[in-house]
Amino acid sequence: MSGVLDGFSLAGRTALVTGGNRGLGEAFARGLAEAGARVMIASRNAEQNEVAIAKMRADGLQVESLVADITVDADVERMVEETVERLGSIDVLVNNAGICYHRDAWDVPDDEWDDVFNLNVRALFKCSRAVGTHMRTRGGGSIVNIGSISAMIVNRPQNQAAYNASKAAVHQLTKSLAAEWAPDGIRVNAVSPGYVKTEMAPVDEPQFRRQWIEDAPQQRYAVPSEIAGSVVFLASDAAAFITGSVLVIDGGYTVY
C-alpha cells in the first residue's frame, strides 16, 4: 500500500504552465518540477523564459520553455502540439497568465477592457479546451486555473473593475468545465490567491498597507512559493476527488 504522501507526487507526469517565467507562474513551475513533473513554461518573452529555466535547471529540475502568445489561437494550438512532442503528453495544465490595470471604471478604454478579457478569460478557455482535447484522448488530467480574491471582493483602494470581472468569470468557468469534463476524467479547479508579492502586485508599498495588509487576519502578504503548494496539491492524485473547487489562499482576507 502507498502512503498518503505518495499521492502528492507528480513523478512521471508532465505539466504546462502559461506565463511561467516569473512571479507566481515561475513558482508554480518550480513547485510542479520539485514534485517530480517534467514542466514546460510558455510565455511571449523568450529571453525571460531562458532566465527562468536556467535558474530551475541549476537546481536539478526538469523544465523546458517555448514562446507563445496565448491570445492567438494558432499559437495555442502550436503550444499544445510542441509540448506534447517534446514532453510526450500533458497531464497538468496551469492557466496562470493574466493581466491587470488599475483604473476607474469611468475611464477604462475599450482596448484595455479587451486586453484583460482576451488574456484572463478567452485565452484561458482556449488553452483549457486545446489541452483538454489532448487529455480526453489520454483518459484524463488536471487543470488548475489561477483565479483571485478579486472575483469575490471589490479591492481597495485601487479600482480595477475589468480585472475583478474577469476573475469572477474564471471561477465560474472553472466550475462549468469541471461539470462538463468530469466524465472524461478531467478535473478542473482553481486557486484564489490574496495579496502576493510579485511584479504585478506592489504589496509592500506604504500606500497599500492599510487596506491590503492590515485588513487581513494574518497581517501580511504572501510570497509566490506559499501559493505553489496548493497548485501542486490540486494537480496531484491527492486531490483526486476534488473538481469544480476554488481554493482561497488569502491569509484570511475574505473572512471579513
C-alpha positions in Angstrom: 0.0 0.0 0.0 1.2 3.5 -0.7 1.4 6.2 1.9 -0.6 9.4 1.9 2.4 11.5 0.8 2.8 9.4 -2.3 -0.5 10.9 -3.6 1.2 14.3 -3.8 4.0 13.1 -6.1 4.0 14.1 -9.8 6.8 11.7 -10.7 6.3 10.6 -14.3 3.8 13.4 -15.0 4.1 16.4 -17.4 2.8 19.9 -16.9 2.3 23.0 -18.9 2.3 26.4 -17.2 1.3 29.6 -19.1 3.1 32.7 -18.0 5.5 30.5 -16.2 8.7 32.6 -16.5 8.2 35.0 -13.5 6.3 35.7 -10.3 3.5 33.2 -9.5 3.9 31.3 -12.7 7.6 30.7 -12.1 6.8 29.5 -8.6 4.2 27.1 -9.9 6.6 25.7 -12.5 9.2 25.2 -9.8 6.8 23.6 -7.4 5.5 21.1 -10.0 9.0 20.2 -11.0 10.1 19.8 -7.4 7.1 17.4 -7.0 8.6 15.3 -9.9 6.9 16.6 -13.0 8.6 17.5 -16.3 7.4 21.1 -16.9 7.0 23.3 -19.9 6.6 27.0 -19.4 5.1 29.2 -22.1 5.2 32.9 -22.5 5.7 35.6 -25.1 9.2 36.5 -23.8 11.9 34.1 -25.0 14.7 35.9 -23.0 12.8 35.8 -19.8 11.9 32.1 -20.4 15.6 31.3 -20.7 16.4 33.1 -17.5 13.7 31.3 -15.6 14.5 27.8 -16.8 18.2 28.3 -16.3 17.6 29.0 -12.6 15.4 25.9 -12.2 17.8 23.7 -14.1 20.6 24.8 -11.9 18.6 23.2 -9.1 18.3 20.0 -11.0 14.7 20.5 -12.1 13.3 19.2 -15.4 12.0 22.4 -17.1 11.7 23.5 -20.7 10.2 26.5 -22.4 8.6 27.7 -25.5 7.4 31.1 -26.9 3.7 31.5 -27.5 1.1 34.3 -27.4 -2.0 32.5 -26.0 -4.3 35.3 -27.1 -3.6 34.0 -30.7 -5.5 30.8 -31.4 -2.8 29.4 -33.7 -0.2 29.9 -31.0 -2.3 28.0 -28.5 -2.6 25.0 -30.9 1.2 25.1 -31.6 1.9 25.4 -27.9 0.0 22.2 -27.2 1.4 20.3 -30.1 5.0 21.3 -29.3 4.6 20.5 -25.6 3.2 17.0 -26.5 6.0 16.5 -29.0 8.8 17.5 -26.5 7.3 16.1 -23.3 5.3 13.2 -24.7 2.0 14.3 -23.1 0.3 16.9 -20.9 -1.0 15.7 -17.6 -1.4 19.0 -15.9 -2.3 22.5 -17.2 -1.8 25.6 -15.1 -3.6 28.6 -16.6 -1.6 31.3 -14.9 -1.0 34.0 -17.5 -3.0 37.2 -16.7 -3.0 41.0 -16.7 -4.4 43.7 -14.5 -4.9 47.5 -14.9 -5.8 49.9 -12.1 -8.2 52.4 -13.4 -11.6 54.0 -12.5 -14.4 52.3 -14.4 -15.4 55.6 -15.9 -12.1 55.8 -17.6 -11.5 52.2 -18.8 -10.9 52.3 -22.6 -12.3 49.6 -24.8 -8.9 48.2 -25.8 -7.8 47.9 -22.1 -11.0 46.0 -21.2 -10.5 43.8 -24.3 -6.8 43.1 -23.3 -7.9 41.9 -19.8 -10.7 39.6 -21.0 -8.7 38.3 -24.0 -5.9 37.1 -21.8 -7.6 36.4 -18.5 -10.7 34.6 -19.8 -10.7 33.9 -23.6 -7.1 32.6 -23.7 -7.7 30.6 -20.6 -10.7 28.9 -22.2 -8.8 28.3 -25.4 -5.9 26.8 -23.6 -8.2 24.6 -21.5 -10.1 23.3 -24.5 -6.9 22.6 -26.5 -5.2 20.8 -23.7 -8.5 19.2 -22.6 -8.9 17.7 -26.0 -5.5 16.0 -25.6 -6.3 14.9 -22.0 -9.6 13.4 -23.1 -7.8 11.1 -25.5 -5.5 10.0 -22.7 -8.2 9.3 -20.2 -7.9 12.4 -18.1 -5.8 15.1 -16.5 -5.9 18.1 -14.1 -6.4 21.7 -15.0 -5.6 24.4 -12.4 -6.8 27.9 -13.1 -5.4 30.9 -11.3 -8.3 33.0 -10.1 -8.2 35.7 -7.4 -10.0 37.0 -4.4 -10.8 39.9 -6.7 -13.5 37.5 -8.0 -15.1 37.6 -4.6 -14.5 41.1 -3.2 -14.0 44.6 -4.6 -10.4 45.6 -4.0 -9.4 48.8 -2.2 -8.1 51.5 -2.6 -7.4 50.8 -6.3 -10.2 50.4 -8.8 -9.9 47.5 -11.3 -13.4 46.6 -12.5 -12.2 44.8 -15.6 -9.8 42.5 -13.7 -12.4 41.8 -11.0 -15.0 40.8 -13.6 -12.5 38.7 -15.5 -11.5 36.7 -12.4 -15.2 36.1 -11.5 -15.5 34.7 -15.0 -12.5 32.4 -14.3 -14.1 31.0 -11.2 -17.4 30.3 -12.9 -15.7 28.8 -16.0 -13.7 26.5 -13.7 -17.0 25.1 -12.3 -18.6 24.9 -15.7 -15.7 22.9 -17.3 -15.4 20.7 -14.2 -19.1 19.7 -14.5 -18.8 19.0 -18.3 -15.4 17.3 -18.3 -15.7 15.0 -15.3 -16.9 12.1 -17.4 -13.7 12.4 -19.4 -11.5 12.1 -16.3 -10.5 15.8 -16.4 -10.5 17.6 -13.1 -10.8 21.4 -13.2 -10.1 23.5 -10.2 -8.9 27.0 -9.3 -6.8 28.7 -6.7 -7.9 32.1 -5.5 -4.8 34.0 -4.1 -5.0 37.1 -2.0 -2.2 39.7 -2.0 1.1 38.1 -3.1 4.4 39.9 -3.6 5.0 39.8 -7.4 5.9 42.4 -10.1 2.1 42.8 -10.7 1.3 43.5 -7.1 3.3 46.1 -5.2 2.1 44.7 -1.9 5.0 46.3 0.1 4.3 49.9 -0.9 3.1 52.0 2.1 0.0 53.4 0.4 -1.5 50.0 0.2 -0.6 48.7 3.6 -3.8 49.9 5.4 -6.2 48.0 3.1 -4.1 45.2 1.7 -2.2 44.1 4.8 -3.9 45.4 7.9 -7.3 44.2 6.8 -6.1 40.6 6.7 -6.2 38.5 9.8 -2.6 37.3 9.3 -1.4 40.9 8.9 0.9 40.1 6.0 1.2 39.4 2.3 2.2 36.0 0.8 5.2 35.1 -1.4 4.7 33.0 -4.5 6.0 29.8 -3.0 3.2 29.9 -0.5 0.7 29.6 -3.3 2.6 26.9 -5.3 1.9 24.1 -2.8 -1.8 24.4 -3.4 -1.3 24.2 -7.1 0.8 21.1 -6.7 -1.9 19.6 -4.5 -4.7 20.2 -7.0 -2.6 18.8 -9.8 -1.9 15.6 -7.9 -3.7 12.4 -7.1 -4.0 13.7 -3.5 -6.9 15.8 -4.9 -8.4 13.0 -7.0 -11.9 13.6 -5.6 -11.7 17.4 -6.0 -13.1 19.1 -9.0 -15.0 22.4 -9.6 -13.5 23.8 -6.4 -12.0 27.3 -5.8 -9.3 27.1 -3.1 -8.9 30.5 -1.4 -5.4 31.3 -0.2 -5.5 34.8 1.3 -4.3 34.9 4.9 -7.9 35.1 5.9 -8.6 38.4 4.0 -12.1 37.3 2.8 -13.4 36.2 6.1 -14.4 39.8 7.0 
